[in-house]
Amino acid sequence: MGTLANAIKETLTENIMRWRGEGEMKLPSERYLSEQHSTTRVTIREALKLLETEGLIYRENRRGWFISPPKLRYDPSV
């Protein structure tokens, strides 16, 4: 993966951590993100795939990318 995709991933990760907890939130479109970061949609998709692999976002067909809800933590000792 390119270093630009990793840099975009880090920027998006910071934004996701700020937005998380506000309920289901849709990320901006790939086209908007590519214009914002002055790069191609292919590079944006690489960054989004990295975030999806980490479980921070998920994709719905024909709807776009969404922030994953926080993981539930279950402590059976309580």
C-alpha positions in Angstrom: 0.0 0.0 0.0 1.2 3.5 -0.8 2.3 5.9 1.9 -0.4 8.4 0.7 -3.1 5.8 1.4 -1.6 5.3 4.9 -1.5 9.1 5.5 -5.1 9.4 4.5 -6.0 6.4 6.7 -4.4 8.1 9.7 -6.3 11.4 9.0 -9.6 9.5 8.6 -8.9 7.5 11.8 -8.6 10.7 13.8 -11.9 11.9 12.4 -13.6 8.6 13.0 -12.5 8.6 16.7 -14.0 12.1 17.1 -17.2 11.2 15.4 -17.7 7.8 17.0 -20.5 7.7 19.5 -22.7 10.1 17.5 -24.7 7.1 16.3 -24.6 5.7 12.8 -22.6 8.1 10.7 -21.9 8.0 7.0 -18.5 9.0 5.7 -18.2 11.5 2.9 -18.3 10.1 -0.6 -15.2 8.7 -2.2 -15.3 11.5 -4.8 -15.5 14.2 -2.1 -12.6 12.6 -0.2 -10.5 12.3 -3.3 -11.0 16.0 -4.0 -10.3 16.9 -0.4 -7.0 15.0 -0.4 -6.1 15.9 -4.0 -5.7 12.3 -5.0 -7.5 9.5 -7.0 -10.4 7.5 -5.8 -8.2 4.4 -6.1 -6.0 5.8 -3.3 -9.0 6.7 -1.2 -10.3 3.2 -1.7 -7.0 1.8 -0.5 -7.2 3.9 2.7 -10.9 2.9 3.2 -10.1 -0.8 2.8 -7.3 -0.5 5.5 -9.9 1.1 7.9 -12.4 -1.6 7.0 -9.8 -4.3 7.8 -9.3 -2.7 11.2 -13.0 -2.8 11.9 -13.4 1.0 12.1 -15.7 1.3 9.1 -18.0 -0.9 7.0 -19.4 -0.6 3.5 -23.0 -1.1 2.4 -23.6 -1.7 -1.3 -24.9 1.4 -3.1 -25.1 3.4 0.2 -21.4 4.1 1.0 -19.1 3.8 4.0 -20.2 4.0 7.6 -18.4 4.3 10.9 -18.7 1.0 12.8 -20.3 1.1 16.2 -18.0 0.7 19.2 -17.3 -2.9 20.1 -19.2 -4.4 23.0 -17.1 -5.4 25.9 -18.4 -8.3 28.0 -16.8 -9.2 31.3 -18.2 -12.5 32.5 -16.7 -12.0 35.9 -19.1 -9.2 36.8 
